[in-house]
Structure formats: structure tokens, C-alpha cells
Amino acid sequence: MSLRSSDRKLSFELLATDLDDDDLDGLSPRSLPESSSDGQRRRRRRAKRKQGFQSPPIVEEEPRVDRDAAAAAFRVTDLMSVVEKVCQSSDAERSVASRVTYVGVELRQRSVSGNGRVVAAPAEDATSSCGSSARESAAAAAAVADVTDAACRPEVNGDVKKLQKEESLDWEKFMKENSNILGEVERLDNSPFRYFIGELYSGNSLRSTIAVGNDKKRQRVYNTMFHVPWRCERLIVAGFFVCLDSFLSLLTIMPARIVMTVWRVLKTRQFLRPNAADLSDYGCFVVLALGVASLQMIDISLIYHVIRGQGTIKLYVVYNVLEIFDKLCQSFGEDVLQVLFNSAEGLSTCSTDNATFELMRFLLDEAIAVVAFVVHSFVLLAQAITLSTCIIAHNNALLALLVSNNFAEIKSNVFKRVSKENLHNLVYYDIIERFHITAFLLFVLAQNILEAEGPWFDSFLVNASLVFMCEVLIDAIKHSFLAKFNEIKPVAYSEFLEDLCKQILNEQSDDRQKDLTFIPLAPACVVIRVLTPVYATLLPVGPFIWRTFWILLWSVLTYFMLAIFKILVGLVLRCLATWYVNLRLTRKQHVD
């Protein structure tokens, strides 16, 4: 039976015929012209080789094939003769005698591929020689392998069974020996004890969920814990004293300017048109006087008992609502006061023909300002009464108020996306809130002086310290995490403080939105309303003239005390502001 081959046609044609040993002796795969002497020499060598060397017995392992495949078997002696003839004719062009010597040739079936191919290899003692060069020996070995492969290859259309595998493939054993074949995949030991020991000696137990930090992460931690709270609190304290300076200016500078204007009019007996600053002082004085008069008509005791009769939950809800209205009134009061100052400037510079219109507009703006700040004063007074109720109460109402108010502030601000400008405004709101809380605590102190019985000062100091420290702590937490979440560096708070110092030194900046805007009219109305009953208790009983004398005396003493305090606060602020601005300028030059 003939086997197909595309690249080894001569070998397959030789294997297709059943040849004898005698026929193969005289058969040459290639008809080559050779001389008589060469032919005789070659025949003598072949005879000597047959007599002197005997081929060892060939052990042939019969593959499991069908009856049709059995017809394709061939004798090993035929294969040897064919290889000899191939080797003899390999260098026919050079006419060099070639010889093939087999010493103990033994073919063994080594392995079987999936398509039925048999791969044969010579034994260890086999030696082949084709001519006198190593290249001819390699060609002879390749010819043996090709002939063996072609002989054992089954027909395409024939019904031939595949050769049985020498050994079955163990997949688990193969994966153990080649553990990196799937990209460093290792089998895990399912033993609980081995798993626990492995986790115990693996180092960091949180390595799968937390990455290793760096210097940037460390700096962020230090900023959150130390740098931002320190710089923020320094800014708030400076802003608090700026607000106090403005508050003292309202109670000392503004009355002095009004008294000087009146004295000048009385002295010259000539009424001149006031300038814009004088008209602004008159407008603020009217707002302050009407605000105090309006609050004097409010019964604080009635409001106190109404608020005290409410439950604890309603108490801090009322405080939160009043705080929201306080912020709204601050924003609206700023616009109202700016409009009033604009009207005062227009009235002071208008012509005679347009004076009536400017006067009417000034009076209308003044009325709006009075209404707005009276409402704001009432909101602050109600908030102060609520805080006083929580401090005096014995059912932990103050603690509930602080927890609900402060943590609601954290929730409403920390988890929002804010810019640097918004953070600037938020710090200013915290400064004003800190000043308002101080005014509320002053109101609580005045109420205790008037109505408390027994030792009350120690409890007041404890409660006041608790309120103040909670406010400081909440501001530190809020700004620390705002800076962390929005990636704002602590140097931003130093820049805010520099802008505030320039405002103290009256250095006009390009952006007026960086200035701290605080209107002390509403807090001043509340403080005057609270301190008036306290001064009333100090007046002696007597005739009206005598009481009037003591009223004037206490008023003058209070004014001088406030004026001295104003001078100290103002001078210290200006000195510190100058020092800090120069320090910032030096650091900027050093960095540049």
C-alpha cells in the first residue's frame, strides 16, 4: 500500500514496493554514471561489510493497528538498505565514495503523537557514517526518521485506530510541576490553621485594604490635627477683637462725634449741611436708640417662661431656627446699611433743587434700616433667652442644645464642596457667631445677677466655659476637615489673616469682599437692653434730681471705661497687624 507524501516522494515510492534483500543490493535510488573501478571497489567493500558485521536483532514494537494498517508494515532490513543507498548517492556529483556503517542499530518506539505518528530514535550504541563528513551522517539520520514517519503514518481515508499513549497525562501533576504557567497562580491551602499562621506571619494585617502612605499623607495628617486648627483659631481670635473694636466704636466714637456736631451747631448757631460721615452717624444712632426702645417694651420674663415650658427637643429646634434667622438678618442688614450710607452721601452732595428728593430717600432708607435691625435685635434677644434657659435648666438641656447645634453645623458644612473664597466667608461667619455667643453669655450673667439666688457664679463659669470650649472645638473640627476634603493648605488661613490685618490698618484692597463685614447695631441693642436693669439696681433711692445725677455719673464712668478699653484694643490690634503684615512681606521676599 502506497503512502502519500509531498516532500519525500522517492522514499515513499521505495517503501510502496515489497523488495527483497537481493533486489535492494542492486537497486540504486538515483541512476548515476560511475566508472568500472569505482563499481568494483564499491562491490568489494559491500561484500566485506556483509561478512564482517552482522546487524543486531531488531526489536520492533508492533503498534495497535487494524487489518488495513498491517499491510503498511515494512521490514527493517529494507529500511537499512534504502538508507544505505541514500547515503551512497548523497555525494554523487563529487564522485566521492560514501559509505554507511551501522553498528548495532536498534530502533525503538519512543512516543506516539495524537495523530498516530511514530517517532523513532536510534539506540545509544548506534553509529552511522555516510562518507567522511558529519553533514552526511546527519542527512542519513534525518532520512531514517522521515522514512519511519512516512511508513507509520496512517492513511487519510482509512479506518485506522490511533496508537495507544505510553502514559496517561495527569493534569494536577502537570500543574504542580508548572505552577507559573497561568501567571504565578498558586493553590491556596484550605487548612484553617495554616491560613491563620500565614496571616499571623504575613506582616501588615491590613495590607489588602490600606495602602502604605508617604510624606504627603503625613503632612496632611499634621495639617488636619495641628496646623489648620491653630491658624484658624488665631484668625478667629483676631477677628473677634476686630468685631469688639467695631462694637466699642459704636458705643464710644459715634456718640462723641454726635456730641461734637451738636456742640459746634450750638456754638456757631449756624446750621450747615452735614457731610456723609455725620449723616451716617446720625442714621446709626437713630437705629440704635429705636432698637433699644423697642426691646425695652419686651417682657423678658414672659419670653423666658414660654421657652422654658417647651420640651428639650423643641428647645434646641427653636435655637437652630433662630440661628438661621440670625444669619439671614446679617446678610440683609449689610445691604440695608450700605444703602443707607449711599443715601447719606447723596444727600450731602446733592444740589438745592434735588435736596427734597434725596432727603425723602434718606428717610425711607432710614425707616427700612430701623425695621430690619429691630427684627434682628429681637432674634438675638430670643436666642440669648433660649441659651439662658438651657444653662439654668437641670435636665441636661444645655448638653442637648450643644450637641444638636454643633453637630448639625458640622453636617451642613463639612461634606460640601467649597472654594477658597467660600471658606473665607465661612470663617467670617464663625467670627461673628463667636462674638454673638459672647453677647449671649453676657446676657446670662446679667440675668443671674438680677434673679439668681444662692451661689450661682461657679455654675455659671462651668456652663459658660462648656459653651465656649464646644464652640472652639467644633470650629477646629469643621475647618480641619473642610481644608482636608477640599485640599486647601493651611497657608490659606494665613492669607486670610493678612487681609484682615490690612483691613485693620485701613489699607484699601482691590477686592472689598475680603473685608470682614460686621454690623454691631443689633448686638449693641441687646447688650444695652440687658445692662440697663443691672444699672438700675445700683441707683440709690431718692428724689428725681438725685437719681438723675447718679444716672449721669454711671453713664460717664461707663463711657470712660469703654473708651479706655477701645483705645487699648485698637492700639494692640494696629501693632499686631503691622507686625504680621511685615512678617508676611519678609517671608514672601525670602521665598522669592
BADREN-510611 format. One record per residue (C-alpha): residue number from 1; residue in one letter; x, y, z. Coordinates in Angstrom, 1 decimal. Example, Ala and Ser with C-alpha at 12.3 -4.5 7.8 and 13.67 -1.06 7.14 Angstrom:
2
R  seq  type  x  y  z
R  1  a  12.3  -4.5  7.8
R  2  s  13.7  -1.1  7.1
END
This chain:
592
R  seq  type  x  y  z
R  1  m  0.0  0.0  0.0
R  2  s  1.4  3.3  -1.1
R  3  l  1.6  6.2  1.4
R  4  r  1.2  9.9  0.4
R  5  s  4.0  12.4  0.8
R  6  s  4.5  15.7  -0.7
R  7  d  8.2  16.4  0.1
R  8  r  9.7  12.9  0.2
R  9  k  8.3  11.3  -2.9
R  10  l  11.3  9.0  -3.6
R  11  s  11.3  7.4  -0.1
R  12  f  7.6  6.7  -0.3
R  13  e  7.9  5.2  -3.7
R  14  l  10.6  2.9  -2.4
R  15  l  8.5  1.9  0.6
R  16  a  5.5  1.2  -1.6
R  17  t  7.0  -1.9  -3.2
R  18  d  7.9  -5.1  -1.4
R  19  l  11.6  -5.5  -2.0
R  20  d  13.9  -8.4  -1.3
R  21  d  17.3  -8.2  0.1
R  22  d  18.8  -9.4  -3.3
R  23  d  16.8  -6.8  -5.2
R  24  l  17.9  -4.0  -2.9
R  25  d  21.5  -4.8  -3.3
R  26  g  21.5  -3.9  -7.0
R  27  l  19.0  -1.1  -6.8
R  28  s  20.1  2.5  -6.8
R  29  p  17.7  5.3  -5.9
R  30  r  19.5  7.5  -8.4
R  31  s  21.0  6.4  -11.7
R  32  l  24.4  7.8  -11.6
R  33  p  27.2  7.2  -14.1
R  34  e  30.1  5.5  -12.3
R  35  s  33.3  4.1  -13.6
R  36  s  34.2  0.4  -13.6
R  37  s  36.9  0.7  -11.0
R  38  d  34.6  2.6  -8.7
R  39  g  31.9  0.0  -9.1
R  40  q  34.3  -2.9  -8.4
R  41  r  35.7  -1.2  -5.3
R  42  r  32.2  -0.5  -4.0
R  43  r  31.1  -4.1  -4.5
R  44  r  34.2  -5.4  -2.7
R  45  r  33.5  -3.1  0.3
R  46  r  29.9  -4.2  0.4
R  47  a  30.9  -7.9  0.5
R  48  k  33.4  -7.4  3.3
R  49  r  30.8  -5.5  5.3
R  50  k  28.3  -8.3  4.9
R  51  q  30.8  -10.9  6.0
R  52  g  32.4  -9.0  8.9
R  53  f  29.4  -7.2  10.5
R  54  q  26.1  -8.7  11.5
R  55  s  23.2  -6.5  12.2
R  56  p  21.9  -7.0  15.7
R  57  p  18.4  -8.2  16.1
R  58  i  15.9  -5.5  15.8
R  59  v  13.2  -5.4  18.4
R  60  e  10.1  -3.9  16.9
R  61  e  7.1  -2.9  18.9
R  62  e  4.1  -3.6  16.9
R  63  p  1.6  -0.7  17.2
R  64  r  -2.1  -1.5  17.6
R  65  v  -3.4  -1.0  14.1
R  66  d  -6.2  -2.5  12.1
R  67  r  -6.0  -5.1  9.3
R  68  d  -5.7  -2.3  6.8
R  69  a  -2.8  -0.8  8.7
R  70  a  -0.9  -4.1  8.9
R  71  a  -0.4  -4.0  5.1
R  72  a  1.8  -0.9  5.6
R  73  a  4.4  -2.7  7.7
R  74  f  7.9  -3.0  6.3
R  75  r  11.0  -4.9  7.1
R  76  v  13.7  -3.1  9.0
R  77  t  16.3  -4.7  6.7
R  78  d  14.6  -3.0  3.7
R  79  l  14.8  0.3  5.6
R  80  m  18.5  -0.2  6.3
R  81  s  19.2  -1.0  2.6
R  82  v  17.3  2.1  1.5
R  83  v  19.2  4.3  3.9
R  84  e  22.4  2.8  2.6
R  85  k  21.5  3.7  -0.9
R  86  v  20.5  7.2  0.0
R  87  c  23.8  7.7  1.8
R  88  q  25.7  6.2  -1.1
R  89  s  24.2  8.6  -3.6
R  90  s  24.3  11.8  -1.3
R  91  d  27.6  13.0  -2.8
R  92  a  27.4  11.5  -6.3
R  93  e  28.3  14.8  -8.0
R  94  r  31.7  14.9  -6.4
R  95  s  32.2  11.2  -7.1
R  96  v  33.4  10.6  -3.6
R  97  a  32.7  7.1  -2.2
R  98  s  30.2  7.2  0.6
R  99  r  29.6  4.6  3.0
R  100  v  27.1  3.9  5.7
R  101  t  28.2  1.8  8.6
R  102  y  25.7  0.6  11.2
R  103  v  27.0  -0.7  14.4
R  104  g  24.3  -2.2  16.5
R  105  v  21.3  -0.3  15.1
R  106  e  18.3  -0.6  17.3
R  107  l  15.0  1.3  16.6
R  108  r  12.6  1.8  19.4
R  109  q  9.2  3.3  19.6
R  110  r  9.6  6.3  21.9
R  111  s  6.3  8.1  21.8
R  112  v  3.1  8.4  19.9
R  113  s  1.6  11.7  18.9
R  114  g  -2.1  12.4  18.8
R  115  n  -2.5  11.7  15.1
R  116  g  -0.8  8.3  15.1
R  117  r  2.7  9.3  14.2
R  118  v  5.5  7.1  15.5
R  119  v  8.8  8.8  16.4
R  120  a  11.8  6.5  16.3
R  121  a  15.2  7.1  17.7
R  122  p  18.4  5.2  17.4
R  123  a  20.0  3.4  20.4
R  124  e  22.9  4.7  22.3
R  125  d  25.4  2.3  20.6
R  126  a  24.3  3.1  17.1
R  127  t  26.8  4.9  14.9
R  128  s  26.3  6.0  11.3
R  129  s  28.8  7.1  8.8
R  130  c  27.9  8.4  5.4
R  131  g  31.0  9.3  3.5
R  132  s  33.6  11.1  5.6
R  133  s  31.8  14.2  6.8
R  134  a  29.4  14.9  9.7
R  135  r  26.9  16.5  7.4
R  136  e  26.3  13.2  5.5
R  137  s  25.7  11.4  8.9
R  138  a  23.1  13.9  9.9
R  139  a  21.4  13.6  6.5
R  140  a  21.3  9.8  6.9
R  141  a  19.7  10.0  10.3
R  142  a  17.1  12.5  9.0
R  143  a  16.3  10.1  6.2
R  144  v  15.7  7.3  8.6
R  145  a  13.3  9.4  10.7
R  146  d  11.5  10.5  7.5
R  147  v  11.1  7.0  6.2
R  148  t  9.9  5.7  9.6
R  149  d  7.4  8.6  9.9
R  150  a  6.1  8.0  6.4
R  151  a  5.8  4.3  6.9
R  152  c  3.9  4.6  10.2
R  153  r  1.6  7.4  9.1
R  154  p  -2.0  6.0  8.6
R  155  e  -3.9  6.7  5.5
R  156  v  -6.2  9.6  5.5
R  157  n  -9.3  7.8  4.4
R  158  g  -8.5  4.5  6.0
R  159  d  -10.1  3.2  9.2
R  160  v  -7.1  3.2  11.4
R  161  k  -7.1  3.3  15.2
R  162  k  -4.8  5.7  17.0
R  163  l  -1.8  4.3  18.8
R  164  q  -2.2  3.9  22.5
R  165  k  -0.4  6.5  24.6
R  166  e  2.6  5.4  26.5
R  167  e  1.4  7.1  29.7
R  168  s  -1.8  9.0  30.6
R  169  l  -1.4  12.7  31.3
R  170  d  -2.0  13.7  34.9
R  171  w  -3.3  17.3  34.8
R  172  e  -2.9  18.0  38.5
R  173  k  0.7  16.7  38.5
R  174  f  1.4  18.8  35.4
R  175  m  0.1  22.0  37.1
R  176  k  2.1  21.3  40.2
R  177  e  5.3  21.0  38.2
R  178  n  4.4  24.0  36.1
R  179  s  2.8  26.3  38.7
R  180  n  3.7  29.5  36.8
R  181  i  2.0  28.5  33.6
R  182  l  -1.0  30.7  34.3
R  183  g  0.8  33.7  35.6
R  184  e  2.1  32.9  39.1
R  185  v  -1.1  31.2  40.2
R  186  e  -0.7  29.2  43.4
R  187  r  -3.1  26.9  45.0
R  188  l  -4.2  28.0  48.4
R  189  d  -4.1  25.7  51.3
R  190  n  -7.6  25.4  52.7
R  191  s  -6.4  24.4  56.2
R  192  p  -7.8  27.0  58.8
R  193  f  -4.7  26.6  61.0
R  194  r  -2.3  27.1  58.1
R  195  y  -4.3  30.1  57.0
R  196  f  -4.2  31.7  60.4
R  197  i  -0.4  31.1  60.8
R  198  g  0.1  32.6  57.3
R  199  e  -1.9  35.7  58.2
R  200  l  0.0  35.9  61.5
R  201  y  3.4  36.0  59.9
R  202  s  2.5  37.9  56.8
R  203  g  3.3  41.3  58.3
R  204  n  0.7  44.0  58.0
R  205  s  -2.8  42.6  58.6
R  206  l  -4.5  45.4  56.6
R  207  r  -2.3  45.2  53.6
R  208  s  -5.2  44.3  51.3
R  209  t  -7.4  47.3  52.2
R  210  i  -4.9  50.1  53.2
R  211  a  -2.0  51.3  51.1
R  212  v  1.3  52.5  52.5
R  213  g  1.4  56.2  53.0
R  214  n  4.1  58.8  52.1
R  215  d  5.3  62.1  53.3
R  216  k  2.4  63.9  51.6
R  217  k  -0.1  61.8  53.6
R  218  r  1.9  62.5  56.8
R  219  q  1.8  66.2  56.1
R  220  r  -2.0  66.0  55.5
R  221  v  -2.4  64.4  59.0
R  222  y  -0.3  67.1  60.6
R  223  n  -2.3  69.8  58.8
R  224  t  -5.6  68.3  60.0
R  225  m  -4.5  67.9  63.6
R  226  f  -2.3  70.9  64.2
R  227  h  -1.7  73.5  61.5
R  228  v  -5.2  74.2  60.4
R  229  p  -6.8  74.4  63.9
R  230  w  -4.0  76.6  65.1
R  231  r  -4.2  79.0  62.2
R  232  c  -7.9  79.0  62.1
R  233  e  -8.3  79.8  65.8
R  234  r  -5.7  82.5  65.5
R  235  l  -7.7  84.1  62.7
R  236  i  -11.0  83.8  64.7
R  237  v  -9.5  85.4  67.8
R  238  a  -8.1  88.3  65.7
R  239  g  -11.5  88.7  64.0
R  240  f  -13.2  88.6  67.4
R  241  f  -11.2  91.6  68.6
R  242  v  -11.9  93.4  65.3
R  243  c  -15.6  92.9  66.0
R  244  l  -15.1  94.1  69.6
R  245  d  -13.3  97.2  68.3
R  246  s  -16.2  97.9  66.0
R  247  f  -18.7  97.4  68.8
R  248  l  -16.7  99.7  71.1
R  249  s  -16.5  102.3  68.3
R  250  l  -20.3  102.2  68.1
R  251  l  -20.6  102.9  71.8
R  252  t  -17.8  105.5  72.2
R  253  i  -16.7  107.1  68.9
R  254  m  -20.2  107.5  67.4
R  255  p  -21.7  109.3  70.5
R  256  a  -18.6  111.5  70.7
R  257  r  -18.9  112.6  67.1
R  258  i  -22.6  113.4  67.5
R  259  v  -21.9  115.4  70.7
R  260  m  -19.2  117.3  68.8
R  261  t  -21.5  118.1  65.9
R  262  v  -24.2  119.3  68.2
R  263  w  -21.8  121.4  70.2
R  264  r  -20.5  123.0  67.0
R  265  v  -24.0  123.9  65.9
R  266  l  -24.9  125.4  69.3
R  267  k  -21.6  127.3  69.4
R  268  t  -21.8  128.8  66.0
R  269  r  -25.6  128.9  65.8
R  270  q  -25.3  128.1  62.1
R  271  f  -26.9  125.0  60.7
R  272  l  -24.7  123.7  57.9
R  273  r  -25.4  120.7  55.7
R  274  p  -23.7  117.8  57.4
R  275  n  -21.3  115.6  55.4
R  276  a  -21.8  111.9  54.6
R  277  a  -20.0  110.6  57.7
R  278  d  -22.1  112.8  60.0
R  279  l  -25.3  111.7  58.3
R  280  s  -24.2  108.1  58.6
R  281  d  -23.6  108.6  62.4
R  282  y  -27.0  110.1  62.8
R  283  g  -28.7  107.3  61.0
R  284  c  -26.9  104.6  63.1
R  285  f  -27.7  106.5  66.3
R  286  v  -31.4  106.6  65.4
R  287  v  -31.4  102.9  64.7
R  288  l  -29.6  102.1  68.0
R  289  a  -32.0  104.3  70.0
R  290  l  -35.1  103.0  68.5
R  291  g  -33.9  99.4  68.7
R  292  v  -33.2  99.8  72.5
R  293  a  -36.6  101.4  73.0
R  294  s  -38.3  98.6  71.2
R  295  l  -36.5  95.9  73.2
R  296  q  -37.4  97.8  76.4
R  297  m  -41.1  97.1  75.7
R  298  i  -40.5  93.4  75.5
R  299  d  -41.0  91.4  78.7
R  300  i  -38.0  89.1  79.0
R  301  s  -39.6  87.1  81.9
R  302  l  -42.6  86.2  79.8
R  303  i  -40.5  85.0  76.9
R  304  y  -38.3  83.1  79.3
R  305  h  -41.2  81.1  80.8
R  306  v  -42.7  80.4  77.4
R  307  i  -39.4  79.0  76.2
R  308  r  -38.8  77.1  79.4
R  309  g  -42.2  75.4  79.2
R  310  q  -41.2  73.7  76.0
R  311  g  -39.7  70.3  75.8
R  312  t  -36.0  69.7  75.3
R  313  i  -36.3  68.8  71.7
R  314  k  -38.3  71.9  70.9
R  315  l  -35.8  74.0  72.8
R  316  y  -32.8  73.2  70.5
R  317  v  -35.1  73.3  67.5
R  318  v  -36.1  76.8  68.4
R  319  y  -32.4  77.7  68.9
R  320  n  -31.4  76.4  65.5
R  321  v  -34.3  78.2  63.8
R  322  l  -33.3  81.5  65.5
R  323  e  -29.7  80.9  64.4
R  324  i  -30.8  80.6  60.8
R  325  f  -32.8  83.8  61.0
R  326  d  -29.7  85.5  62.6
R  327  k  -27.6  84.7  59.5
R  328  l  -30.4  85.9  57.2
R  329  c  -30.7  89.2  59.1
R  330  q  -26.9  89.7  59.0
R  331  s  -26.9  89.4  55.2
R  332  f  -29.9  91.6  54.8
R  333  g  -28.7  94.2  57.3
R  334  e  -25.4  94.6  55.5
R  335  d  -27.3  95.5  52.3
R  336  v  -29.6  97.9  54.2
R  337  l  -26.8  99.7  55.9
R  338  q  -24.9  100.1  52.6
R  339  v  -28.0  101.6  51.0
R  340  l  -28.4  104.0  54.0
R  341  f  -24.8  105.2  53.7
R  342  n  -25.3  105.7  50.0
R  343  s  -28.3  107.8  50.6
R  344  a  -26.4  109.8  53.2
R  345  e  -23.6  110.5  50.7
R  346  g  -26.2  111.5  48.0
R  347  l  -27.9  113.9  50.5
R  348  s  -24.7  115.5  51.5
R  349  t  -23.6  116.2  47.9
R  350  c  -26.9  117.0  46.2
R  351  s  -27.9  120.3  44.8
R  352  t  -30.5  122.5  46.4
R  353  d  -33.2  121.7  43.8
R  354  n  -32.7  117.9  44.4
R  355  a  -32.4  118.1  48.1
R  356  t  -36.0  117.2  48.8
R  357  f  -35.8  114.0  46.8
R  358  e  -32.6  113.0  48.4
R  359  l  -34.0  113.7  51.9
R  360  m  -37.1  111.6  51.3
R  361  r  -35.0  108.8  50.0
R  362  f  -32.7  109.0  53.1
R  363  l  -35.7  109.0  55.4
R  364  l  -37.2  105.9  53.6
R  365  d  -33.9  104.0  53.8
R  366  e  -33.6  105.0  57.5
R  367  a  -37.1  103.6  58.2
R  368  i  -36.1  100.3  56.4
R  369  a  -32.9  100.1  58.5
R  370  v  -34.8  100.7  61.7
R  371  v  -37.3  97.8  61.0
R  372  a  -34.5  95.4  59.8
R  373  f  -32.3  96.0  62.8
R  374  v  -35.2  95.9  65.3
R  375  v  -36.2  92.5  64.0
R  376  h  -32.6  91.4  64.1
R  377  s  -32.3  92.6  67.7
R  378  f  -35.4  90.6  68.7
R  379  v  -34.0  87.5  67.1
R  380  l  -30.7  87.8  69.0
R  381  l  -32.6  88.5  72.3
R  382  a  -34.7  85.4  71.8
R  383  q  -31.6  83.4  71.1
R  384  a  -30.0  84.7  74.2
R  385  i  -33.1  83.8  76.3
R  386  t  -33.1  80.3  74.9
R  387  l  -29.4  79.8  75.8
R  388  s  -30.1  81.2  79.3
R  389  t  -33.0  78.7  79.7
R  390  c  -30.7  75.8  78.7
R  391  i  -28.0  76.9  81.2
R  392  i  -30.3  77.4  84.1
R  393  a  -32.3  74.2  83.4
R  394  h  -31.3  71.0  85.3
R  395  n  -32.3  68.4  82.7
R  396  n  -29.2  68.4  80.5
R  397  a  -30.9  70.8  78.1
R  398  l  -27.6  72.7  77.6
R  399  l  -25.8  69.5  76.5
R  400  a  -28.6  68.5  74.1
R  401  l  -28.5  72.1  72.7
R  402  l  -24.7  72.0  72.2
R  403  v  -24.8  68.5  70.6
R  404  s  -27.6  69.2  68.2
R  405  n  -26.5  72.7  67.2
R  406  n  -22.8  72.0  66.8
R  407  f  -23.0  68.7  65.0
R  408  a  -25.7  70.0  62.7
R  409  e  -23.3  72.7  61.8
R  410  i  -20.6  70.1  61.0
R  411  k  -23.0  68.1  58.9
R  412  s  -24.2  71.1  56.9
R  413  n  -20.7  72.4  56.1
R  414  v  -18.0  69.7  56.2
R  415  f  -19.3  67.4  53.4
R  416  k  -19.9  70.2  50.9
R  417  r  -17.6  71.3  48.1
R  418  v  -16.3  74.8  49.0
R  419  s  -13.8  77.0  47.3
R  420  k  -11.2  79.2  48.9
R  421  e  -13.4  82.3  48.7
R  422  n  -16.4  80.5  50.3
R  423  l  -14.1  79.3  53.1
R  424  h  -13.1  82.9  53.6
R  425  n  -16.7  83.9  54.1
R  426  l  -17.4  80.9  56.3
R  427  v  -14.5  81.9  58.7
R  428  y  -16.0  85.4  58.9
R  429  y  -19.4  83.9  59.8
R  430  d  -17.7  81.9  62.6
R  431  i  -16.1  85.1  63.9
R  432  i  -19.4  86.9  64.1
R  433  e  -21.0  83.8  65.7
R  434  r  -18.3  83.8  68.3
R  435  f  -19.0  87.4  69.2
R  436  h  -22.7  86.8  69.4
R  437  i  -22.2  83.9  71.8
R  438  t  -20.1  86.2  74.0
R  439  a  -23.0  88.7  74.0
R  440  f  -25.4  85.8  74.9
R  441  l  -23.2  84.8  77.8
R  442  l  -23.1  88.4  79.0
R  443  f  -26.9  88.4  78.9
R  444  v  -26.9  85.2  81.0
R  445  l  -24.6  86.8  83.5
R  446  a  -26.9  89.9  83.8
R  447  q  -29.9  87.7  84.3
R  448  n  -28.1  85.7  87.1
R  449  i  -27.2  89.0  88.8
R  450  l  -30.8  90.1  88.7
R  451  e  -32.7  86.9  89.5
R  452  a  -30.4  84.2  90.8
R  453  e  -30.4  83.1  94.4
R  454  g  -27.6  81.4  96.3
R  455  p  -24.2  80.6  95.0
R  456  w  -24.5  80.7  91.2
R  457  f  -21.2  82.1  89.9
R  458  d  -19.4  78.8  89.9
R  459  s  -22.1  77.0  87.9
R  460  f  -22.2  79.9  85.5
R  461  l  -18.4  79.8  84.9
R  462  v  -18.6  76.0  84.3
R  463  n  -21.5  76.3  81.8
R  464  a  -20.1  79.3  80.1
R  465  s  -16.7  77.6  79.7
R  466  l  -18.5  74.5  78.3
R  467  v  -20.3  76.5  75.7
R  468  f  -17.2  78.4  74.7
R  469  m  -15.0  75.4  74.5
R  470  c  -17.5  73.4  72.5
R  471  e  -17.7  76.3  70.0
R  472  v  -13.9  76.4  69.7
R  473  l  -13.7  72.6  69.3
R  474  i  -16.5  72.5  66.7
R  475  d  -14.8  75.3  64.7
R  476  a  -11.5  73.5  64.7
R  477  i  -13.0  70.2  63.5
R  478  k  -15.1  71.9  60.9
R  479  h  -12.3  73.8  59.3
R  480  s  -9.8  71.0  59.6
R  481  f  -11.9  68.6  57.6
R  482  l  -13.1  71.3  55.2
R  483  a  -9.4  72.0  54.4
R  484  k  -8.7  68.3  54.1
R  485  f  -11.7  67.4  51.8
R  486  n  -11.2  70.4  49.6
R  487  e  -7.3  70.2  49.5
R  488  i  -6.8  73.7  51.0
R  489  k  -3.4  74.3  52.5
R  490  p  -3.1  75.9  56.0
R  491  v  -1.3  78.8  54.4
R  492  a  -4.8  80.0  53.2
R  493  y  -5.7  80.9  56.7
R  494  s  -2.5  83.0  57.0
R  495  e  -3.6  84.8  53.8
R  496  f  -7.0  85.5  55.4
R  497  l  -5.3  86.9  58.5
R  498  e  -3.1  89.1  56.3
R  499  d  -6.2  90.5  54.6
R  500  l  -7.8  91.2  58.0
R  501  c  -4.7  92.9  59.2
R  502  k  -4.7  95.2  56.1
R  503  q  -8.3  96.0  56.9
R  504  i  -7.3  97.0  60.5
R  505  l  -4.6  99.3  59.1
R  506  n  -7.2  100.8  56.7
R  507  e  -5.3  99.7  53.6
R  508  q  -7.8  99.6  50.8
R  509  s  -7.6  96.3  49.0
R  510  d  -8.7  95.7  45.4
R  511  d  -11.3  93.2  46.4
R  512  r  -13.6  94.5  49.1
R  513  q  -15.2  91.1  49.5
R  514  k  -12.1  90.1  51.5
R  515  d  -13.1  92.5  54.3
R  516  l  -14.8  91.4  57.5
R  517  t  -18.3  92.9  57.5
R  518  f  -19.7  93.2  61.0
R  519  i  -22.7  95.4  62.0
R  520  p  -22.7  95.8  65.8
R  521  l  -26.1  97.6  65.9
R  522  a  -28.2  94.5  66.9
R  523  p  -25.8  93.1  69.5
R  524  a  -25.4  96.6  70.9
R  525  c  -29.2  96.9  71.3
R  526  v  -29.3  93.6  73.1
R  527  v  -26.4  94.4  75.5
R  528  i  -27.8  97.8  76.4
R  529  r  -31.2  96.3  77.0
R  530  v  -29.7  93.7  79.3
R  531  l  -27.4  96.0  81.2
R  532  t  -30.0  98.7  81.8
R  533  p  -31.8  96.8  84.6
R  534  v  -28.4  96.0  86.2
R  535  y  -27.5  99.7  86.4
R  536  a  -31.0  100.4  87.7
R  537  t  -30.3  98.3  90.7
R  538  l  -27.2  100.4  91.5
R  539  l  -29.1  103.7  91.7
R  540  p  -30.0  104.8  95.2
R  541  v  -33.5  105.6  96.3
R  542  g  -34.1  109.3  96.4
R  543  p  -35.6  112.3  94.6
R  544  f  -35.5  112.5  90.8
R  545  i  -32.7  115.0  90.7
R  546  w  -30.5  112.8  92.9
R  547  r  -31.3  109.7  90.7
R  548  t  -30.6  111.7  87.6
R  549  f  -27.2  112.7  89.0
R  550  w  -26.3  109.0  89.6
R  551  i  -27.5  108.1  86.2
R  552  l  -25.2  110.6  84.6
R  553  l  -22.4  109.6  86.8
R  554  w  -22.6  105.9  85.9
R  555  s  -23.0  106.8  82.3
R  556  v  -19.9  108.9  82.3
R  557  l  -17.9  106.2  84.2
R  558  t  -19.1  103.5  81.8
R  559  y  -18.2  105.7  78.8
R  560  f  -14.7  106.3  80.0
R  561  m  -14.2  102.6  80.8
R  562  l  -15.4  101.7  77.3
R  563  a  -13.2  104.4  75.8
R  564  i  -10.1  103.2  77.6
R  565  f  -10.9  99.7  76.5
R  566  k  -11.4  100.9  73.0
R  567  i  -8.0  102.6  73.0
R  568  l  -6.2  99.6  74.3
R  569  v  -7.9  97.2  71.9
R  570  g  -7.4  99.5  68.9
R  571  l  -3.7  100.1  69.6
R  572  v  -2.9  96.5  70.3
R  573  l  -4.7  95.5  67.1
R  574  r  -2.8  98.0  65.0
R  575  c  0.6  97.0  66.4
R  576  l  -0.1  93.3  65.9
R  577  a  -1.5  94.0  62.4
R  578  t  1.6  96.0  61.4
R  579  w  3.9  93.2  62.8
R  580  y  2.1  90.5  61.0
R  581  v  2.0  92.3  57.6
R  582  n  5.7  93.0  57.8
R  583  l  6.3  89.3  58.7
R  584  r  4.4  88.1  55.8
R  585  l  6.1  90.5  53.5
R  586  t  9.5  89.3  54.7
R  587  r  8.6  85.7  54.2
R  588  k  7.4  86.3  50.7
R  589  q  10.6  88.1  49.8
R  590  h  12.6  85.2  51.3
R  591  v  10.6  82.7  49.3
R  592  d  11.0  84.7  46.1
END
